[in-house]
Amino acid sequence: MRTATILDHLALAREHVARGEGIIERQRTIIANLERDRHSELYVSQARALLSEFESIQAMHIADRDRLERELAERSDSLP
């Protein structure tokens, strides 16, 4: 992959990670509000399941970002 392409993909991966952080934080707030307001455990468990999905997706975004950063660093290390 060309360095320019890696940089483009890395920028997108970083954007995904940043967006994911916000989504996860909002979902945690939703869960806290549901628990505080004593909503049905069904709603709370569904909200928790959704949070778990968001966290799994976030882990993939982080792994992708880290892989691209390593690939970019390896290219930089091999330059004369």
MARFI-122521 format. One record per atom (N, C-alpha, C): residue number from 1; residue in one letter; atom name; x, y, z. Coordinates in Angstrom, 3 decimals. Example, Ala and Ser with C-alpha at 12.3 -4.5 7.8 and 13.67 -1.06 7.14 Angstrom:
2
+-----+--------+-------+----------+----------+----------+
! num ! residu ! atome !        x !        y !        z !
+-----+--------+-------+----------+----------+----------+
!   1 !      a !     N !   13.190 !   -5.690 !    7.800 !
!   1 !      a !    CA !   12.300 !   -4.500 !    7.800 !
!   1 !      a !     C !   13.200 !   -3.300 !    7.800 !
!   2 !      s !     N !   12.850 !   -2.250 !    7.080 !
!   2 !      s !    CA !   13.670 !   -1.060 !    7.140 !
!   2 !      s !     C !   12.900 !    0.030 !    7.870 !
+-----+--------+-------+----------+----------+----------+
END
This chain:
80
+-----+--------+-------+----------+----------+----------+
! num ! residu ! atome !        x !        y !        z !
+-----+--------+-------+----------+----------+----------+
!   1 !      m !     N !    0.847 !   -1.168 !    0.000 !
!   1 !      m !    CA !    0.000 !    0.000 !    0.000 !
!   1 !      m !     C !    0.901 !    1.242 !    0.000 !
!   2 !      r !     N !    0.534 !    2.216 !   -0.783 !
!   2 !      r !    CA !    1.300 !    3.464 !   -0.841 !
!   2 !      r !     C !    1.166 !    4.228 !    0.473 !
!   3 !      t !     N !    2.195 !    5.010 !    0.784 !
!   3 !      t !    CA !    2.196 !    5.791 !    2.024 !
!   3 !      t !     C !    1.012 !    6.745 !    2.074 !
!   4 !      a !     N !    0.694 !    7.377 !    0.964 !
!   4 !      a !    CA !   -0.447 !    8.307 !    0.929 !
!   4 !      a !     C !   -1.749 !    7.582 !    1.252 !
!   5 !      t !     N !   -1.883 !    6.378 !    0.758 !
!   5 !      t !    CA !   -3.090 !    5.581 !    1.030 !
!   5 !      t !     C !   -3.150 !    5.204 !    2.505 !
!   6 !      i !     N !   -2.014 !    4.824 !    3.056 !
!   6 !      i !    CA !   -1.965 !    4.493 !    4.483 !
!   6 !      i !     C !   -2.376 !    5.712 !    5.308 !
!   7 !      l !     N !   -1.869 !    6.870 !    4.943 !
!   7 !      l !    CA !   -2.221 !    8.092 !    5.675 !
!   7 !      l !     C !   -3.712 !    8.394 !    5.581 !
!   8 !      d !     N !   -4.308 !    8.190 !    4.404 !
!   8 !      d !    CA !   -5.754 !    8.393 !    4.247 !
!   8 !      d !     C !   -6.536 !    7.425 !    5.123 !
!   9 !      h !     N !   -6.130 !    6.157 !    5.099 !
!   9 !      h !    CA !   -6.825 !    5.139 !    5.906 !
!   9 !      h !     C !   -6.631 !    5.413 !    7.399 !
!  10 !      l !     N !   -5.459 !    5.871 !    7.764 !
!  10 !      l !    CA !   -5.179 !    6.178 !    9.163 !
!  10 !      l !     C !   -6.043 !    7.342 !    9.645 !
!  11 !      a !     N !   -6.191 !    8.357 !    8.825 !
!  11 !      a !    CA !   -7.044 !    9.494 !    9.196 !
!  11 !      a !     C !   -8.481 !    9.028 !    9.421 !
!  12 !      l !     N !   -8.958 !    8.167 !    8.552 !
!  12 !      l !    CA !  -10.316 !    7.645 !    8.689 !
!  12 !      l !     C !  -10.443 !    6.775 !    9.941 !
!  13 !      a !     N !   -9.445 !    5.942 !   10.198 !
!  13 !      a !    CA !   -9.477 !    5.086 !   11.391 !
!  13 !      a !     C !   -9.482 !    5.939 !   12.658 !
!  14 !      r !     N !   -8.681 !    6.991 !   12.679 !
!  14 !      r !    CA !   -8.668 !    7.883 !   13.846 !
!  14 !      r !     C !  -10.014 !    8.565 !   14.033 !
!  15 !      e !     N !  -10.649 !    8.939 !   12.931 !
!  15 !      e !    CA !  -11.985 !    9.540 !   13.007 !
!  15 !      e !     C !  -12.993 !    8.545 !   13.579 !
!  16 !      h !     N !  -12.906 !    7.297 !   13.134 !
!  16 !      h !    CA !  -13.807 !    6.255 !   13.648 !
!  16 !      h !     C !  -13.610 !    6.054 !   15.150 !
!  17 !      v !     N !  -12.364 !    6.049 !   15.601 !
!  17 !      v !    CA !  -12.079 !    5.875 !   17.025 !
!  17 !      v !     C !  -12.658 !    7.046 !   17.818 !
!  18 !      a !     N !  -12.447 !    8.251 !   17.334 !
!  18 !      a !    CA !  -12.967 !    9.436 !   18.036 !
!  18 !      a !     C !  -14.491 !    9.417 !   18.094 !
!  19 !      r !     N !  -15.125 !    9.086 !   16.974 !
!  19 !      r !    CA !  -16.585 !    9.008 !   16.959 !
!  19 !      r !     C !  -17.086 !    7.905 !   17.881 !
!  20 !      g !     N !  -16.380 !    6.792 !   17.860 !
!  20 !      g !    CA !  -16.768 !    5.666 !   18.714 !
!  20 !      g !     C !  -16.718 !    6.020 !   20.185 !
!  21 !      e !     N !  -15.730 !    6.799 !   20.582 !
!  21 !      e !    CA !  -15.642 !    7.229 !   21.983 !
!  21 !      e !     C !  -16.895 !    7.999 !   22.389 !
!  22 !      g !     N !  -17.339 !    8.885 !   21.515 !
!  22 !      g !    CA !  -18.548 !    9.656 !   21.812 !
!  22 !      g !     C !  -19.786 !    8.790 !   21.885 !
!  23 !      i !     N !  -19.905 !    7.848 !   20.966 !
!  23 !      i !    CA !  -21.061 !    6.950 !   20.944 !
!  23 !      i !     C !  -21.097 !    6.107 !   22.211 !
!  24 !      i !     N !  -19.955 !    5.586 !   22.610 !
!  24 !      i !    CA !  -19.884 !    4.754 !   23.811 !
!  24 !      i !     C !  -20.232 !    5.574 !   25.045 !
!  25 !      e !     N !  -19.710 !    6.779 !   25.128 !
!  25 !      e !    CA !  -20.016 !    7.638 !   26.284 !
!  25 !      e !     C !  -21.509 !    7.951 !   26.352 !
!  26 !      r !     N !  -22.121 !    8.244 !   25.198 !
!  26 !      r !    CA !  -23.575 !    8.513 !   25.181 !
!  26 !      r !     C !  -24.356 !    7.285 !   25.626 !
!  27 !      q !     N !  -23.929 !    6.107 !   25.177 !
!  27 !      q !    CA !  -24.644 !    4.889 !   25.553 !
!  27 !      q !     C !  -24.516 !    4.636 !   27.051 !
!  28 !      r !     N !  -23.368 !    4.906 !   27.617 !
!  28 !      r !    CA !  -23.199 !    4.750 !   29.069 !
!  28 !      r !     C !  -24.114 !    5.716 !   29.826 !
!  29 !      t !     N !  -24.259 !    6.912 !   29.293 !
!  29 !      t !    CA !  -25.166 !    7.893 !   29.910 !
!  29 !      t !     C !  -26.607 !    7.403 !   29.822 !
!  30 !      i !     N !  -26.973 !    6.859 !   28.686 !
!  30 !      i !    CA !  -28.332 !    6.316 !   28.526 !
!  30 !      i !     C !  -28.584 !    5.221 !   29.551 !
!  31 !      i !     N !  -27.630 !    4.328 !   29.718 !
!  31 !      i !    CA !  -27.775 !    3.237 !   30.686 !
!  31 !      i !     C !  -27.917 !    3.802 !   32.091 !
!  32 !      a !     N !  -27.085 !    4.759 !   32.445 !
!  32 !      a !    CA !  -27.161 !    5.365 !   33.786 !
!  32 !      a !     C !  -28.523 !    6.009 !   34.000 !
!  33 !      n !     N !  -29.039 !    6.691 !   32.978 !
!  33 !      n !    CA !  -30.357 !    7.334 !   33.105 !
!  33 !      n !     C !  -31.468 !    6.298 !   33.235 !
!  34 !      l !     N !  -31.379 !    5.219 !   32.470 !
!  34 !      l !    CA !  -32.389 !    4.155 !   32.574 !
!  34 !      l !     C !  -32.378 !    3.546 !   33.973 !
!  35 !      e !     N !  -31.186 !    3.310 !   34.499 !
!  35 !      e !    CA !  -31.077 !    2.734 !   35.849 !
!  35 !      e !     C !  -31.562 !    3.725 !   36.905 !
!  36 !      r !     N !  -31.171 !    4.978 !   36.751 !
!  36 !      r !    CA !  -31.576 !    6.004 !   37.719 !
!  36 !      r !     C !  -33.101 !    6.144 !   37.758 !
!  37 !      d !     N !  -33.713 !    6.110 !   36.569 !
!  37 !      d !    CA !  -35.165 !    6.290 !   36.476 !
!  37 !      d !     C !  -35.932 !    4.993 !   36.669 !
!  38 !      r !     N !  -35.201 !    3.927 !   37.008 !
!  38 !      r !    CA !  -35.784 !    2.614 !   37.311 !
!  38 !      r !     C !  -36.661 !    2.071 !   36.178 !
!  39 !      h !     N !  -36.122 !    2.170 !   34.973 !
!  39 !      h !    CA !  -36.834 !    1.596 !   33.828 !
!  39 !      h !     C !  -36.742 !    0.082 !   33.892 !
!  40 !      s !     N !  -37.564 !   -0.542 !   33.090 !
!  40 !      s !    CA !  -37.606 !   -1.998 !   33.020 !
!  40 !      s !     C !  -36.208 !   -2.572 !   32.802 !
!  41 !      e !     N !  -35.937 !   -3.690 !   33.469 !
!  41 !      e !    CA !  -34.641 !   -4.362 !   33.296 !
!  41 !      e !     C !  -34.442 !   -4.790 !   31.842 !
!  42 !      l !     N !  -35.537 !   -5.023 !   31.133 !
!  42 !      l !    CA !  -35.439 !   -5.367 !   29.715 !
!  42 !      l !     C !  -34.774 !   -4.231 !   28.942 !
!  43 !      y !     N !  -35.209 !   -2.998 !   29.193 !
!  43 !      y !    CA !  -34.610 !   -1.837 !   28.515 !
!  43 !      y !     C !  -33.143 !   -1.682 !   28.891 !
!  44 !      v !     N !  -32.856 !   -1.862 !   30.162 !
!  44 !      v !    CA !  -31.480 !   -1.716 !   30.637 !
!  44 !      v !     C !  -30.596 !   -2.796 !   30.008 !
!  45 !      s !     N !  -31.069 !   -4.022 !   29.974 !
!  45 !      s !    CA !  -30.253 !   -5.101 !   29.407 !
!  45 !      s !     C !  -30.065 !   -4.910 !   27.906 !
!  46 !      q !     N !  -31.070 !   -4.405 !   27.216 !
!  46 !      q !    CA !  -30.916 !   -4.125 !   25.786 !
!  46 !      q !     C !  -29.903 !   -2.999 !   25.568 !
!  47 !      a !     N !  -29.949 !   -1.992 !   26.416 !
!  47 !      a !    CA !  -28.992 !   -0.890 !   26.313 !
!  47 !      a !     C !  -27.578 !   -1.380 !   26.599 !
!  48 !      r !     N !  -27.444 !   -2.278 !   27.556 !
!  48 !      r !    CA !  -26.121 !   -2.849 !   27.856 !
!  48 !      r !     C !  -25.611 !   -3.703 !   26.699 !
!  49 !      a !     N !  -26.500 !   -4.455 !   26.074 !
!  49 !      a !    CA !  -26.108 !   -5.281 !   24.928 !
!  49 !      a !     C !  -25.633 !   -4.392 !   23.778 !
!  50 !      l !     N !  -26.322 !   -3.297 !   23.583 !
!  50 !      l !    CA !  -25.916 !   -2.360 !   22.538 !
!  50 !      l !     C !  -24.549 !   -1.755 !   22.868 !
!  51 !      l !     N !  -24.332 !   -1.417 !   24.127 !
!  51 !      l !    CA !  -23.029 !   -0.900 !   24.550 !
!  51 !      l !     C !  -21.931 !   -1.929 !   24.260 !
!  52 !      s !     N !  -22.203 !   -3.169 !   24.539 !
!  52 !      s !    CA !  -21.230 !   -4.227 !   24.277 !
!  52 !      s !     C !  -20.893 !   -4.293 !   22.788 !
!  53 !      e !     N !  -21.898 !   -4.159 !   21.935 !
!  53 !      e !    CA !  -21.654 !   -4.139 !   20.483 !
!  53 !      e !     C !  -20.792 !   -2.947 !   20.102 !
!  54 !      f !     N !  -21.115 !   -1.779 !   20.655 !
!  54 !      f !    CA !  -20.330 !   -0.577 !   20.366 !
!  54 !      f !     C !  -18.879 !   -0.761 !   20.804 !
!  55 !      e !     N !  -18.681 !   -1.362 !   21.962 !
!  55 !      e !    CA !  -17.321 !   -1.586 !   22.467 !
!  55 !      e !     C !  -16.551 !   -2.574 !   21.586 !
!  56 !      s !     N !  -17.238 !   -3.569 !   21.058 !
!  56 !      s !    CA !  -16.590 !   -4.525 !   20.152 !
!  56 !      s !     C !  -16.170 !   -3.844 !   18.855 !
!  57 !      i !     N !  -17.051 !   -3.021 !   18.330 !
!  57 !      i !    CA !  -16.737 !   -2.281 !   17.109 !
!  57 !      i !     C !  -15.577 !   -1.325 !   17.364 !
!  58 !      q !     N !  -15.599 !   -0.676 !   18.532 !
!  58 !      q !    CA !  -14.523 !    0.247 !   18.882 !
!  58 !      q !     C !  -13.185 !   -0.487 !   18.950 !
!  59 !      a !     N !  -13.183 !   -1.668 !   19.503 !
!  59 !      a !    CA !  -11.951 !   -2.449 !   19.585 !
!  59 !      a !     C !  -11.403 !   -2.736 !   18.183 !
!  60 !      m !     N !  -12.292 !   -3.008 !   17.235 !
!  60 !      m !    CA !  -11.848 !   -3.232 !   15.862 !
!  60 !      m !     C !  -11.264 !   -1.954 !   15.254 !
!  61 !      h !     N !  -11.914 !   -0.820 !   15.518 !
!  61 !      h !    CA !  -11.399 !    0.454 !   15.007 !
!  61 !      h !     C !  -10.018 !    0.755 !   15.595 !
!  62 !      i !     N !   -9.866 !    0.505 !   16.881 !
!  62 !      i !    CA !   -8.573 !    0.757 !   17.540 !
!  62 !      i !     C !   -7.503 !   -0.160 !   16.966 !
!  63 !      a !     N !   -7.842 !   -1.430 !   16.767 !
!  63 !      a !    CA !   -6.874 !   -2.372 !   16.194 !
!  63 !      a !     C !   -6.473 !   -1.942 !   14.785 !
!  64 !      d !     N !   -7.429 !   -1.479 !   14.010 !
!  64 !      d !    CA !   -7.136 !   -1.015 !   12.658 !
!  64 !      d !     C !   -6.236 !    0.213 !   12.685 !
!  65 !      r !     N !   -6.562 !    1.158 !   13.558 !
!  65 !      r !    CA !   -5.733 !    2.361 !   13.704 !
!  65 !      r !     C !   -4.309 !    1.997 !   14.108 !
!  66 !      d !     N !   -4.187 !    1.124 !   15.099 !
!  66 !      d !    CA !   -2.864 !    0.720 !   15.585 !
!  66 !      d !     C !   -2.062 !    0.006 !   14.503 !
!  67 !      r !     N !   -2.722 !   -0.845 !   13.717 !
!  67 !      r !    CA !   -2.055 !   -1.556 !   12.631 !
!  67 !      r !     C !   -1.528 !   -0.568 !   11.595 !
!  68 !      l !     N !   -2.347 !    0.412 !   11.242 !
!  68 !      l !    CA !   -1.927 !    1.405 !   10.261 !
!  68 !      l !     C !   -0.783 !    2.263 !   10.793 !
!  69 !      e !     N !   -0.851 !    2.610 !   12.072 !
!  69 !      e !    CA !    0.240 !    3.393 !   12.674 !
!  69 !      e !     C !    1.549 !    2.602 !   12.659 !
!  70 !      r !     N !    1.466 !    1.299 !   12.941 !
!  70 !      r !    CA !    2.667 !    0.456 !   12.896 !
!  70 !      r !     C !    3.215 !    0.373 !   11.469 !
!  71 !      e !     N !    2.325 !    0.179 !   10.526 !
!  71 !      e !    CA !    2.749 !    0.080 !    9.131 !
!  71 !      e !     C !    3.424 !    1.378 !    8.681 !
!  72 !      l !     N !    2.875 !    2.497 !    9.077 !
!  72 !      l !    CA !    3.460 !    3.792 !    8.731 !
!  72 !      l !     C !    4.820 !    3.966 !    9.402 !
!  73 !      a !     N !    4.923 !    3.575 !   10.670 !
!  73 !      a !    CA !    6.188 !    3.686 !   11.391 !
!  73 !      a !     C !    7.247 !    2.785 !   10.754 !
!  74 !      e !     N !    6.866 !    1.598 !   10.341 !
!  74 !      e !    CA !    7.810 !    0.692 !    9.698 !
!  74 !      e !     C !    8.334 !    1.284 !    8.387 !
!  75 !      r !     N !    7.468 !    1.950 !    7.664 !
!  75 !      r !    CA !    7.906 !    2.612 !    6.416 !
!  75 !      r !     C !    8.873 !    3.746 !    6.734 !
!  76 !      s !     N !    8.568 !    4.495 !    7.773 !
!  76 !      s !    CA !    9.445 !    5.622 !    8.158 !
!  76 !      s !     C !   10.807 !    5.121 !    8.601 !
!  77 !      d !     N !   10.811 !    3.992 !    9.302 !
!  77 !      d !    CA !   12.078 !    3.418 !    9.785 !
!  77 !      d !     C !   12.942 !    2.919 !    8.630 !
!  78 !      s !     N !   12.326 !    2.533 !    7.529 !
!  78 !      s !    CA !   13.095 !    1.973 !    6.427 !
!  78 !      s !     C !   13.569 !    3.028 !    5.427 !
!  79 !      l !     N !   13.177 !    4.284 !    5.643 !
!  79 !      l !    CA !   13.633 !    5.357 !    4.747 !
!  79 !      l !     C !   15.103 !    5.678 !    5.006 !
!  80 !      p !     N !   15.809 !    6.045 !    3.928 !
!  80 !      p !    CA !   17.240 !    6.357 !    4.111 !
!  80 !      p !     C !   17.467 !    7.635 !    4.907 !
+-----+--------+-------+----------+----------+----------+
END
